[in-house]
Amino acid sequence: MIFTDEAELNLFRQAGKLAGQVLEEICKAAVPGVSTWEIDVLAEKLIRDGGAVPTFKGYRGFPCTVCASVNEEVVHGIPNKNKLLKDGDILSLDIGVTIKSSVSGKERDYIGDTALTIPVGEIPPRVKKLLEDTQASLYAGIKAAKKGATLDDVAGPIEDIATTNAYGIVREYGGHGIGYTYHEEPFILNYRTGSKERLKPGMVIAIEPMFNLGGDRVKVKGDRWTVVTQDYKPSAHFEHSLLIMENGEPEILTRRPSEEI
């Protein structure tokens, strides 16, 4: 979708800002001994206290506010009271924030979607580098996401970082457009496909690279949600929502308060 109404764009900005704030806050709670369920409860409270609702809760039947994925879990991990974080884990937290408004004349949803992977205590140097490189690939994709850029222009620098460092690239999942619903076209993969589809001013998109320390292949666990690497090696996931601008760099809607880019 293309958004031109400034009031609507400001609602996306508000949703994105709150998403970034909440994500930063819940990361502080991710310490050894804390359950992913406790983090989920905190996230829902912060989102609702901010005047919004959790995008993910109830979406296609997902039961929680955040996707909390640990170690070899790539995405869509379900928070659990019995899943306690321990020193040496990595934790991917993915959240969506929805602001409901009738500014357009009918009640619509305005969404901010963001994710990152953090260490819990001390992690091995190779895993730390996986996190750093995956985040760097997100920023490289963002830098390329200018008016007129093709989807391959965005995917290319992400793929290059993965290839240079011999990471597996998750190929079944990727970024997406955001409109009045959470997942919209275009589907933004993290590797080149030959796509010539171009980004246009007023588009809101989410870019979200996912790199594995092992191979590309993933599978869905028996809960029908949690995606894990087939070789059970660690995976990292970073995401921001962006507004494609008429001139210059895209506007990062979900930037965290202390994030430096």
Secondary structure, DSSP 8 states (H G I E B T S, - for coil): -----HHHHHHHHHHHHHHHHHHHHHHHT--TT-BHHHHHHHHHHHHHHTT-EESSTTGGG--SSEEEEETTEEE-----TT-B--TT-EEEEEEEEEEEE-TTSS-EEEEEEEEEEEESS---HHHHHHHHHHHHHHHHHHHH--TT-BHHHHHHHHHHHHHHTT-EE--S--EEEESSSSSEEEEE-SS------B--TT-EEEE--EEESS-S-EEE-TTSS-EEETT---EEE-BEEEE--SSSS-EETT--TT---
